[in-house]
Amino acid sequence: REKSEKLMLDVHTKGKAVVSTGPREKMEIDTEALQGYGLWATFQKDI
């Protein structure tokens, strides 16, 4: 619950939050899952 509240506040105050990290294939799956719930989600490579 604490983690979800922190993510919610990050999105509310900063406009975005990192909710998942890992290999590209996993991030594509996670992104599609979030979008399936009607959430706006993208992924990007760390630089």
trRosetta pair geometry for C-beta under 8 A, 3 or more apart (Angstrom, degrees):
i j d omega theta_ij theta_ji phi_ij phi_ji
1 4 5.9 -57 -148 37 33 108
1 5 6.3 31 155 -18 67 107
2 5 5.8 -59 -150 37 30 110
2 6 6.4 31 153 -20 66 106
3 6 5.7 -54 -149 35 31 111
3 7 6.4 30 154 -17 65 105
4 7 5.7 -52 -146 37 33 111
4 8 6.3 38 153 -22 64 106
5 8 5.5 -51 -147 35 32 115
5 9 6.4 29 155 -16 65 106
6 9 5.9 -57 -149 39 30 108
6 10 6.3 34 152 -22 65 105
7 10 5.6 -52 -147 34 32 114
7 11 6.5 30 155 -16 65 104
7 17 4.6 136 -153 141 74 160
7 19 5.9 61 -138 -97 139 94
8 11 6.0 -57 -152 37 29 108
8 12 6.2 27 151 -19 64 111
9 12 5.4 -55 -142 39 34 114
9 13 5.9 11 165 -2 70 112
10 13 6.5 -67 -136 48 22 92
10 14 5.2 -27 -176 30 66 119
10 16 7.2 -48 141 98 97 37
10 17 3.8 101 97 -91 128 110
11 14 7.1 -58 -99 59 14 79
11 15 6.8 5 -163 -170 48 10
11 16 6.4 25 -113 -113 65 10
11 17 4.9 -68 -55 -10 80 113
14 17 7.0 113 66 -67 119 71
18 21 6.7 21 172 -56 117 98
19 30 7.7 -174 99 163 101 128
19 34 7.4 110 77 -86 149 144
19 41 7.8 -67 41 -126 132 115
20 26 7.6 -135 157 133 123 101
20 27 6.5 165 109 -113 111 72
20 30 4.6 -106 82 173 167 165
21 27 7.7 -9 -145 -84 27 109
22 26 4.2 -33 105 77 130 139
22 27 6.0 177 68 -50 81 84
22 30 7.9 111 43 -12 118 139
23 26 5.0 88 62 11 79 104
23 27 7.0 -150 97 -7 38 91
24 27 5.6 -61 -147 38 31 111
24 28 6.4 35 156 -23 67 102
24 43 7.7 140 -139 127 63 141
24 45 7.8 -16 -88 -86 102 92
25 28 5.8 -51 -152 30 31 112
25 29 6.8 29 151 -15 62 104
26 29 5.7 -56 -154 37 35 111
26 30 6.2 33 151 -17 69 107
27 30 5.6 -52 -141 40 34 111
27 31 6.0 39 156 -23 66 106
27 43 4.2 116 159 -139 122 157
28 31 5.8 -53 -145 35 28 113
28 32 6.5 27 156 -16 62 107
28 43 6.9 -104 -73 26 48 151
29 32 5.9 -57 -150 38 29 109
29 33 6.4 31 152 -22 64 107
30 33 5.6 -55 -149 34 32 114
30 34 6.5 30 155 -17 66 104
30 41 7.7 -124 126 162 77 147
30 43 7.6 100 73 -73 102 129
31 34 6.0 -55 -150 36 30 108
31 35 6.3 27 153 -15 65 109
31 41 4.8 -173 -145 120 69 115
31 42 6.7 32 -135 -136 126 15
31 43 5.1 -97 -63 -26 134 110
32 35 5.6 -56 -145 41 32 112
32 36 6.3 42 151 -30 64 104
33 36 5.5 -51 -153 27 31 118
33 37 7.2 23 151 -12 61 101
34 37 5.9 -60 -160 36 37 106
34 39 4.5 -69 169 71 89 122
34 41 3.8 76 92 -31 134 155
35 38 7.6 67 -176 -65 38 9
35 39 6.4 -103 -88 67 32 67
35 40 7.6 43 -104 -119 78 25
35 41 5.4 -119 -53 39 79 105
